[in-house]
Amino acid sequence: MAVVGFAAGLWSWKPWTGGDPWVPTCSDLTVAMPSVAAGAWSVSEEDPGRTATDSAAQCELAYASTDQRFAGRLRVFISGESDAEVLRQRVADEQCDGTADPGGVPDGYVAFRACSAVVGDFAHGTVIAAKDGRWLKMTASTSIRDENRDDALPFSRDIARKAAEQALTLDETK
């Protein structure tokens, strides 16, 4: 029985694959995001598990647009995976709250889904995608105020898409 347990553990670990691909840290994203979405970006909730592995990141970023019309939080989950079929399955299986956004899979992506919703005083834009040995789920939640009521949902969708593209394409910085 111990041999079976060891074999199962070894199979799930897959040391012969060289490990799962590196993914950017949340701090890497805060440095990259102003180039595609001008404004202030900071890590509001650190990733407690990042010290254990460099093939996953989970955190929350705070953002505010340059003109201060938009502010909110970006929930981030990124994971490295070298198997394209597993990437497709993870994107297909992940829950995407809200209404599916129109559009197909962008060029270069293994899989892509997006959805959005307004819940209370927040506009949520979510992207679940896979590309270049990584998959992710990102949800941008922008505070709705009188001055941005009509623009908050498109802004959230745009932020989630731009953040996803950055997280899926940033090069290793270590």
Number of C-alpha atoms within 10 A of each C-alpha: 6 7 8 9 10 10 12 12 11 12 11 8 13 12 10 8 9 9 14 20 17 22 27 24 23 25 15 17 20 18 12 16 20 15 10 12 17 13 16 16 22 17 18 15 13 15 18 10 12 15 9 8 11 19 18 24 23 20 20 20 20 19 27 18 16 13 9 10 16 21 23 18 21 25 18 23 20 26 23 24 23 17 11 17 11 14 23 18 12 19 21 15 9 13 13 19 14 15 13 13 15 8 9 10 13 11 8 9 15 19 22 19 22 25 19 24 19 17 11 8 13 19 24 27 31 31 27 26 29 31 24 16 20 26 30 26 24 24 29 31 31 30 21 22 15 7 10 14 13 11 15 25 23 14 21 28 24 17 25 26 21 15 22 26 17 18 27 22 14 15 12 12 9 6
